[in-house]
Each structure stands twice: as structure tokens, then as C-alpha cells.
């Protein structure tokens, strides 16, 4: 019941009340709207929109790479990209 005491909270449809995501989604949408309305600048608003976009966290699943730069002489160098463990 404490959840329903939160301002702006709404119960999900009866057929979805047994699904946690239905409850969380409504609260997340409420918080997102609140944060966006309180953004102090267009830059802050853009950051919030970027962070909440669908694939914003995909980079967290990327494999790490190591970039090695070798200098052959004063005028040339070469680079090598290595994926650790591969």
C-alpha cells in the first residue's frame, strides 16, 4: 500500500497486477517525467533523454580491447588492437 501513497502512482490494469514489471514501469515513467520537467538546462534534459533511451547501456556488454601503439622510427608508428583472452 505504501507504493500507492506515492504521488502520481496508478495501479496497473487488473489483468497485469500480478506482473512486477507492470508496477515498476508505471513508477519509472512517473519518475522520468518528473526528472525531465525539473531539468535545469537543455543539456541536462538531453543527458536524461540519452540515458533513458532503449540501448543506452549496450556499451556495458562490449568486450574490452587494448590498443597498442608502436613507434618504428621518428616518422612512423603502427597500431594493434587486441581483445584480451582471444
C-alpha positions in Angstrom: 0.0 0.0 0.0 2.9 2.3 0.5 3.6 2.3 -3.2 0.1 3.7 -3.9 0.8 6.5 -1.4 3.4 7.8 -3.8 2.2 10.9 -5.7 1.2 10.1 -9.3 1.2 6.4 -8.8 -1.5 4.4 -10.5 -2.4 0.7 -10.3 -1.8 -1.3 -13.4 -4.8 -3.0 -15.1 -6.3 -5.8 -13.1 -5.1 -8.5 -15.5 -1.5 -7.2 -15.1 -1.3 -6.7 -11.4 0.5 -10.0 -10.8 3.4 -8.8 -13.1 6.1 -6.8 -11.2 7.2 -5.1 -14.4 3.7 -3.6 -14.8 4.1 -1.9 -11.3 7.7 -0.8 -11.8 7.0 0.6 -15.3 4.4 2.9 -14.1 6.6 4.2 -11.3 9.6 4.6 -13.7 7.5 6.6 -16.1 6.3 8.9 -13.3 9.9 9.5 -12.1 11.2 10.0 -15.7 8.5 12.6 -16.4 9.3 14.3 -13.1 13.1 14.4 -13.7 12.6 15.8 -17.3 10.3 18.5 -16.0 12.8 19.5 -13.4 15.9 19.6 -15.7 17.7 22.9 -15.2 19.0 23.2 -18.8 18.6 21.7 -22.2 22.0 19.9 -21.7 20.6 18.2 -18.6 17.5 17.3 -20.4 19.5 15.9 -23.3 21.6 13.8 -20.9 18.4 12.4 -19.2 16.9 11.5 -22.6 20.1 9.9 -23.8 20.5 7.8 -20.6 16.9 6.6 -20.8 17.0 5.6 -24.4 16.4 1.9 -25.3 20.0 0.9 -25.9 21.9 3.4 -23.8 23.6 0.7 -21.7 24.7 -1.6 -24.5 28.3 -0.5 -24.2 28.4 -2.2 -20.8 28.2 -5.6 -22.6 31.0 -4.8 -25.1 34.3 -6.8 -24.9 37.3 -4.8 -23.7 40.0 -4.1 -26.2 43.6 -2.9 -25.8 45.1 -0.5 -28.3 48.9 -0.8 -28.6 50.9 1.8 -30.5 54.4 1.0 -31.7 56.9 3.6 -33.0 59.1 2.2 -35.7 61.1 5.5 -36.0 60.5 9.2 -35.7 58.1 9.4 -38.7 56.0 6.2 -38.4 54.1 4.2 -36.0 51.7 1.3 -36.1 48.7 0.3 -34.0 47.4 -3.0 -33.0 44.0 -3.8 -31.4 43.9 -6.8 -29.1 40.9 -8.4 -27.4 42.2 -9.9 -24.1 41.5 -13.6 -23.8 41.2 -14.1 -27.6 
